[in-house]
Amino acid sequence: MTDMVARLQRFSEARRLYRFAGLGVLGALAALGQAPWNLWPVTFLALSVVYGLYTHAPDWRRAATIGFWAGAGYFALSLSWIVEPFFVDAVRHGWLAPFAILGVSFGFAIFWALSFGVARALGGSALAWIGAFTAFEALRGWLMTGFPWAQVGHVLIYTPWLYWASWSGALGLILLVLVGASALWYVFAGRRLIGGSAVLVLACLFGSGAALTPPPTISDQMADAPIVRLIQPNAPQHEKWDPDKMQGFYDRQVAFTAEPGENGRPDMVIWPETALPVLLNHADETLAAIAIAAQGSEVVLGLRRLEGDRIFNSLIFMDGAGKLAGLYDKHHLVPFGEFMPLGGLLAKFGIKGLAAETGAGFSSGPGAQVLEMGSIGKALPLICYEGVFARNILSAPERPNVLLMITNDAWFGKVSGPYQHLAQARLRSVEQGLPMVRAANTGVSAVIDGAGHILAEIPLGEAGWIDAPLPPALAATPYSRLGDLPFVALALLLCAMGTATHARRSNSF
């Protein structure tokens, strides 16, 4: 009898492992809608099966378990690039890579587990699931400085549904995906009226999004527009600060800056994040050489600077005379990359951020700023990670003419990270109706118009430069005026409606 009980326990444990693995596979399939794969129909199908399993969960604990393991698979694939920074200095940090991918996969899966568990506790309806999922994804973008990367709504960035982000922001796209996934499940389960109606609404939004999205801005519409030149040195991160190679990367950027261009000199030349091998405090001669190469063009570039014992990740603007005319310090820093919580204490044990100079890491700037930048007018600078957060743009003191991003996507590898970062740049442009110019060390550097169209780009992993006219800003969008609050409120309202619906059905029996 004891042997039989033991065998049954082992069989039960094996079934549990297979079930968890199956949920992880479904989550990974859902992640295939993210860039660079962009297989958004797979996301809808995979999440519809996950939703179906959720509807059969007997209690909130089982529902949370379903959400956790599906989320773990989703984030394991969508954030697989997270291991790349640890292999820049593999001898020192490579051993941390497995812990990093496990940490982000299981850590962010907790948000999925909470959303599934809370939704089931509120009655388990589709409304509660959609509302709770959206609310917890919003929370993921805020808690402990936030990390809204790889939201399920991002799978719609390369579809006509992207247009609706001008009204709803990223949270509205999340809601569309969840409505679509649950609707498909109802169609498969035989409840075709409710499921088919929701699918029809989504199809109408797809078609109207395609019709309402402004077409790509063409050159004839930009005859008098300023010309910007994007510089992409393509310095691999493990070589970027190599004393034997960094001078060559700098010289490459100077040479690209000096190129005459097909139609003469550009109005502005933009270098990527931390483009200079010297601190701003000691860069007078370097900046003078860049001004000579620019031949009267304005220059924007990224570099580091010291202020007392504090170090900043900064952007500067030099006017056509080579004079320093604007300075911006990055304010939204990367946790565990640019700074470490309790960094001073951890530094005593040799632990510091991957991109940090000291244990305390970089210092944060004062916040979002709009700088007057000569030929392109009012620009909102964004340095790398800051472009992941819509709130960094919403918090600007005034509406700019253009979003100006400099970034060092060499940290993100060559598979998915840089493409996902680019996709989020498109989303930021659509949310605001503003063009974005984006200079990336290893790519993808791009000019994006206010409708999210990429008008010019330098491919990933190539060194080069490109001149392009700056697209005009579109009218201020509803999202730029209202932000995320309406859709956070909608998510909570859906939770309340789902609870009320469940209570009404329970009382009817």
Residue pairs with C-beta under 8 A, 6 or more apart in sequence:
19 69
20 69
23 50
23 53
23 66
23 69
23 70
23 73
24 69
24 70
24 72
24 73
24 76
25 73
26 46
26 47
26 49
26 50
26 70
26 73
27 46
27 50
27 69
27 70
27 71
27 72
27 73
27 74
27 75
27 76
27 77
28 73
28 74
28 76
28 77
29 42
29 43
29 45
29 46
30 42
30 43
30 46
30 47
30 50
30 70
30 73
30 74
30 152
31 43
31 73
31 74
31 75
31 76
31 77
31 78
31 150
32 39
32 42
32 43
32 46
32 77
33 39
33 40
33 41
33 42
33 43
33 44
33 152
33 154
33 155
34 78
34 150
34 154
34 155
34 416
34 420
34 423
35 154
35 157
35 158
35 416
35 419
35 420
35 422
35 423
36 415
36 416
36 419
36 420
37 416
38 155
38 158
40 155
40 156
40 158
40 159
43 152
43 155
43 177
43 181
44 177
44 180
44 181
44 184
45 184
47 152
47 177
47 178
47 181
48 180
48 181
48 182
48 183
48 184
48 185
48 188
49 185
50 66
50 70
50 181
51 126
51 129
51 181
51 182
51 185
52 185
52 188
52 189
53 66
54 63
54 66
54 67
54 116
54 119
54 120
54 124
54 129
55 124
55 185
57 63
57 65
57 66
57 116
57 120
57 124
59 120
60 117
60 118
60 120
60 121
61 117
62 120
63 116
63 117
63 119
63 120
63 124
64 113
64 114
64 116
64 117
64 120
65 113
66 116
67 109
67 112
67 113
67 114
67 115
67 116
67 117
68 106
68 109
68 110
68 112
68 113
68 116
69 109
70 109
70 112
71 105
71 108
71 109
71 110
71 111
71 112
71 113
72 105
72 106
72 109
73 105
74 109
74 112
74 150
74 152
75 104
75 105
75 108
75 109
75 150
76 101
76 105
78 150
78 416
78 420
79 101
79 104
79 105
79 108
79 149
79 150
80 101
80 415
80 416
81 412
81 413
81 415
81 416
81 417
81 420
82 100
82 101
82 104
82 417
83 97
83 98
83 100
83 101
84 411
84 412
84 413
84 417
85 93
85 237
85 337
85 354
85 355
85 411
85 412
86 93
86 94
86 96
86 97
86 100
86 354
87 93
87 94
87 97
87 238
88 237
88 238
88 354
88 411
89 238
93 354
108 140
108 147
111 136
111 137
111 139
111 140
112 133
112 136
114 132
114 136
115 129
115 132
115 133
115 135
115 136
115 137
116 129
116 132
116 133
118 128
118 132
118 136
118 495
119 125
119 128
119 129
119 131
119 132
119 133
119 495
119 498
120 128
122 128
122 132
122 495
122 498
122 499
122 502
123 498
123 499
123 501
123 502
123 503
124 502
125 498
125 501
125 502
126 182
126 186
126 498
127 494
127 495
127 497
127 498
127 501
128 494
128 495
128 498
128 499
128 502
129 178
129 182
129 498
130 175
130 178
130 179
130 182
130 491
130 494
131 490
131 491
131 492
131 493
131 494
131 495
131 496
131 497
131 498
132 491
132 495
133 152
133 174
133 178
134 171
134 174
134 175
134 178
134 487
134 490
134 491
134 494
135 488
135 491
135 492
135 495
137 148
137 151
137 152
137 153
137 171
137 174
138 171
138 484
138 487
138 488
138 491
140 146
140 147
140 148
140 151
141 147
141 148
141 151
141 170
141 389
144 335
145 332
145 333
145 335
146 389
147 388
148 170
148 388
148 389
149 388
149 420
149 424
150 420
151 170
151 173
151 174
152 174
152 177
152 178
153 170
153 171
153 172
153 173
153 174
153 175
153 176
153 177
154 170
154 173
154 420
154 423
154 424
154 427
155 177
156 162
156 173
156 176
156 177
157 173
157 423
157 424
157 426
157 427
157 452
158 423
159 206
159 209
160 206
160 207
160 209
160 210
160 213
161 173
161 176
161 205
161 206
161 209
162 173
162 209
162 213
162 426
162 427
162 430
162 452
163 208
163 209
163 210
163 212
163 213
163 430
163 451
164 172
164 173
164 176
164 205
164 209
165 172
165 173
165 427
165 430
165 431
165 479
166 430
166 431
166 433
166 477
166 478
166 479
167 477
167 478
167 479
168 175
168 479
168 486
168 487
169 390
169 431
169 479
169 483
169 484
169 487
170 390
170 427
170 431
171 484
171 487
171 488
171 491
172 487
175 487
175 490
175 491
176 202
176 205
179 198
179 201
179 202
180 198
180 199
180 202
182 195
182 198
183 194
183 195
183 196
183 197
183 198
183 199
183 202
184 195
184 199
185 195
186 192
186 194
186 195
186 198
187 195
187 196
187 199
188 195
189 195
213 451
213 452
214 449
214 450
214 451
214 474
215 451
215 453
216 449
216 451
216 453
216 455
217 435
217 449
217 450
217 451
217 453
217 455
217 471
217 472
219 469
221 472
222 469
222 470
222 471
222 472
225 469
225 470
225 471
225 472
226 267
226 268
226 375
226 376
226 469
226 470
227 261
227 263
227 266
227 267
227 268
227 467
227 468
227 469
227 470
228 266
228 267
228 268
228 269
228 270
228 376
228 437
228 447
228 467
228 468
228 469
228 470
229 256
229 257
229 261
229 266
229 268
229 269
229 270
229 297
229 465
229 466
229 467
230 270
230 437
230 438
230 439
230 445
230 446
230 447
230 456
230 458
230 465
230 466
230 468
231 253
231 256
231 257
231 269
231 270
231 271
231 272
231 275
231 439
231 445
231 465
232 272
232 439
232 440
232 441
232 442
232 443
232 445
232 458
232 462
232 463
232 464
232 465
233 249
233 252
233 253
233 256
233 271
233 272
233 275
233 441
233 463
234 441
234 442
234 443
234 461
234 462
234 463
234 464
235 245
235 246
235 249
235 410
235 441
235 442
236 410
236 442
237 408
237 410
237 411
239 245
239 246
239 249
240 246
240 249
240 274
240 408
240 410
240 441
241 277
246 277
247 277
249 277
250 275
250 276
250 277
250 286
252 463
253 271
253 275
254 289
254 290
254 293
255 293
256 464
256 465
257 269
257 271
257 290
257 293
257 294
257 297
257 299
257 465
258 293
258 294
258 295
259 465
261 467
262 467
263 467
265 295
265 296
265 297
266 297
266 467
267 297
267 298
267 374
267 375
267 376
268 297
268 298
268 299
268 300
268 373
268 374
268 375
268 376
269 294
269 297
269 298
269 299
269 300
270 299
270 300
270 301
270 404
270 406
270 437
270 439
271 299
271 300
271 301
271 302
271 406
271 439
272 301
272 302
272 406
272 407
272 408
272 439
272 440
272 441
272 445
273 302
273 313
273 315
273 383
273 384
273 406
273 407
273 408
273 441
274 302
274 303
274 304
274 313
274 408
275 301
275 302
275 303
275 406
275 441
276 283
276 286
276 301
276 302
276 303
278 286
278 303
279 303
279 304
279 305
279 306
280 303
280 304
280 305
280 306
280 314
280 316
281 305
281 306
283 303
287 318
287 322
287 324
288 322
290 299
290 301
290 318
290 322
291 299
291 318
291 321
291 322
292 322
294 318
294 320
294 322
296 320
297 320
298 317
298 318
298 319
298 320
298 373
298 374
298 375
299 317
299 318
299 322
300 315
300 316
300 317
300 318
300 373
300 404
300 406
300 439
301 315
301 316
301 318
301 406
302 313
302 314
302 315
302 383
302 406
302 408
303 314
303 316
304 311
304 312
304 313
304 314
304 357
305 311
305 312
305 314
305 329
306 312
307 363
310 363
311 357
311 358
311 362
311 363
312 329
312 330
312 362
312 363
312 365
313 329
313 330
313 333
313 338
313 362
313 383
314 327
314 328
314 329
314 330
314 365
315 327
315 328
315 330
315 381
315 383
315 406
316 324
316 326
316 327
316 328
317 324
317 325
317 326
317 327
317 371
317 373
317 374
318 324
318 325
319 325
319 374
320 374
325 373
325 374
326 371
326 372
326 373
328 365
328 369
328 371
328 381
328 383
329 363
329 364
329 365
329 366
330 338
330 362
330 364
330 365
330 383
330 384
330 386
331 364
331 365
331 366
331 367
331 368
331 386
331 392
332 364
332 385
332 386
332 389
332 392
333 339
333 361
333 362
333 364
333 385
334 353
334 355
334 384
334 385
335 341
336 353
336 354
337 353
337 354
337 355
337 356
337 385
337 411
338 353
338 355
338 356
338 361
338 362
338 385
339 353
339 356
339 360
339 361
339 362
339 364
340 346
340 347
340 351
340 352
340 353
340 356
340 359
340 360
340 361
343 352
343 353
343 356
343 358
343 359
343 360
343 361
344 359
344 360
345 359
346 352
346 359
347 358
347 359
347 360
348 359
351 359
352 358
352 359
352 361
353 361
353 362
354 411
355 361
355 362
355 411
356 362
367 395
368 380
368 392
368 393
368 395
368 396
368 397
369 380
369 381
369 396
369 397
370 378
370 379
370 380
370 396
370 397
370 398
370 400
371 378
371 379
371 380
371 381
372 378
372 379
373 379
373 404
376 401
376 402
376 404
376 437
376 470
377 400
377 401
377 402
378 398
378 399
378 400
378 401
378 402
379 400
379 401
379 402
379 403
379 404
380 393
380 396
380 400
380 402
380 403
380 404
381 404
381 405
381 406
382 392
382 393
382 403
382 404
382 405
382 406
383 405
383 406
383 407
384 405
384 406
384 407
384 408
384 409
386 392
386 405
387 403
387 405
387 407
387 421
387 424
387 425
387 428
388 421
388 424
390 428
390 431
390 483
390 484
391 483
391 484
393 403
393 428
393 431
393 432
394 480
394 483
399 434
399 476
399 480
400 434
401 434
401 473
402 434
402 435
402 436
402 437
402 470
402 473
403 428
403 429
403 432
403 434
403 435
403 436
403 437
404 436
404 437
405 425
405 436
405 437
405 438
405 439
406 438
406 439
406 440
407 421
407 438
407 439
407 440
407 441
408 440
408 441
408 442
409 417
409 418
409 421
409 440
409 441
409 442
409 443
409 444
410 441
410 442
411 417
412 418
412 421
414 442
414 460
414 461
418 440
418 442
418 443
418 444
418 460
419 444
419 460
422 438
422 444
422 446
425 436
425 438
425 446
425 448
426 448
426 452
426 454
427 452
428 436
429 435
429 436
429 448
429 449
429 450
429 451
429 452
430 450
430 451
430 452
430 477
431 477
431 479
431 480
432 450
432 476
432 477
432 479
432 480
433 450
433 451
433 473
433 474
433 475
433 476
433 477
433 480
434 450
434 473
434 474
435 447
435 448
435 449
435 450
435 470
435 471
435 472
435 473
436 446
436 447
436 448
437 446
437 447
437 448
437 470
438 444
438 445
438 446
438 447
438 448
439 445
442 460
442 461
443 457
443 458
443 459
443 460
443 461
443 462
444 457
444 458
444 459
444 460
445 457
445 458
445 466
446 454
446 455
446 456
446 457
446 458
447 454
447 455
447 456
447 457
447 466
447 468
447 470
447 471
448 454
448 455
448 471
449 455
449 471
450 471
450 472
450 473
450 474
451 474
455 468
455 471
456 466
456 468
457 466
458 464
458 465
458 466
